[in-house]
Amino acid sequence: MGADGSGSTGFVKLLMHWEDCERMINPQLADEQVRGGYMQGLGGTLYEHCIYDQAGQLVNGTMADYHAPMAAEIPDIDVAHVETLTSASLPGAKAVGESDAGAAPAVVMNAINDALRPFGARVTTQPSRPR
């Protein structure tokens, strides 16, 4: 997975993603599972933010106020698979896509901070988006 930090917009552009999914039973479904898990992880990293008032009431509780990534906001993600066998199941397969939801935030935040390093800046909170 990579992020392009070029330009001065502050926006993140996703470049590539690789997934070790062990043996694939349905490659097309595996690709979409990876994209779905990645988008879920990306949502919390770049978009989703719960805002509460002083009384603890959620003030952005509708989809009109709470920004979640939609397909039009996510660029195409090239998915390549590395197939390795596991002895944990008879066909040598395991779940695919779940790890992307957990790994995406760390990888994207590291890529953002790498792009900001020449400017002496560092992002430590999520969601990370241009302000």
C-alpha positions in Angstrom: 0.0 0.0 0.0 1.3 3.4 -0.7 0.2 7.0 -0.5 1.3 9.8 -2.8 2.2 13.0 -0.8 3.0 15.1 -3.8 1.4 18.5 -4.3 0.2 20.9 -1.6 -3.4 19.9 -1.4 -3.1 17.8 1.8 -5.2 15.1 0.2 -4.1 11.4 0.3 -3.9 9.5 -3.0 -3.8 5.7 -2.6 -1.5 4.0 -5.0 -1.3 0.3 -4.3 -2.2 -2.5 -2.0 -1.0 -6.1 -1.6 -2.7 -8.8 0.4 -1.5 -12.2 1.6 -4.7 -14.2 1.6 -3.3 -17.7 1.4 -5.1 -19.9 -1.1 -7.9 -18.1 -3.0 -11.1 -20.0 -3.7 -12.8 -17.1 -5.6 -10.2 -14.5 -6.8 -12.8 -11.9 -7.8 -14.6 -12.2 -4.4 -11.2 -12.0 -2.7 -10.4 -8.7 -4.5 -13.7 -7.2 -3.3 -13.2 -8.4 0.2 -9.8 -6.7 0.3 -11.3 -3.4 -1.1 -14.2 -3.5 1.4 -12.0 -4.1 4.4 -9.6 -1.5 3.2 -12.4 1.1 2.8 -13.6 0.3 6.3 -10.2 1.0 7.7 -9.7 4.0 5.6 -13.0 5.5 6.8 -11.8 5.8 10.3 -8.4 7.0 9.2 -9.4 9.8 6.8 -13.1 10.5 7.1 -15.3 9.3 10.0 -15.5 11.5 13.1 -18.0 11.5 15.9 -18.6 14.9 17.3 -20.3 15.4 20.7 -21.6 18.5 22.4 -20.8 19.5 26.0 -23.7 17.3 27.3 -22.3 14.3 25.5 -24.9 14.2 22.8 -23.8 13.1 19.3 -24.2 16.1 17.0 -23.4 14.5 13.7 -25.5 11.3 14.0 -27.0 11.3 10.5 -25.3 10.3 7.2 -25.8 13.9 6.1 -23.5 15.0 8.9 -21.2 12.0 9.4 -18.8 11.6 6.6 -18.1 8.0 5.6 -16.2 7.1 2.5 -18.3 6.2 -0.6 -17.1 4.4 -3.7 -16.8 7.7 -5.6 -14.3 9.0 -3.0 -12.0 6.1 -3.1 -9.8 5.7 -6.1 -9.3 2.4 -7.8 -7.1 0.1 -5.7 -4.9 -2.4 -7.5 -5.0 -5.6 -5.6 -2.3 -8.3 -6.0 -2.4 -11.5 -4.0 0.4 -13.6 -2.6 -0.9 -17.1 -2.1 0.7 -19.2 0.6 -0.9 -22.3 2.0 -2.0 -22.8 5.6 -2.5 -26.0 7.4 -5.3 -24.4 9.4 -7.9 -25.5 6.9 -8.3 -28.4 4.5 -8.2 -26.4 1.3 -5.3 -24.3 2.7 -7.4 -21.1 2.7 -8.3 -18.6 5.3 -10.4 -15.4 5.6 -9.4 -12.4 3.4 -10.1 -8.7 3.8 -10.4 -8.5 7.6 -6.8 -7.6 8.2 -7.2 -4.6 5.9 -9.6 -2.9 8.2 -7.1 -3.0 11.0 -3.9 -2.4 9.0 -5.2 0.4 6.8 -5.1 3.1 9.6 -1.6 2.3 10.6 -0.2 2.1 7.1 -2.0 5.2 5.8 -1.0 7.3 8.9 2.6 6.2 8.5 2.5 7.2 4.8 1.1 10.6 5.7 3.7 11.2 8.3 6.4 10.1 5.8 5.1 12.6 3.3 5.1 15.3 6.0 8.6 14.6 7.3 10.3 17.1 5.0 8.1 19.9 6.4 8.8 18.9 10.1 5.1 18.1 10.6 3.5 15.0 12.1 -0.1 13.8 12.3 -1.1 11.9 15.5 -4.9 11.9 15.5 -7.6 10.5 13.3 -9.4 11.3 11.1 -6.5 12.9 9.3 -7.8 15.2 6.6 -7.0 18.7 5.3 -8.3 21.4 7.5 
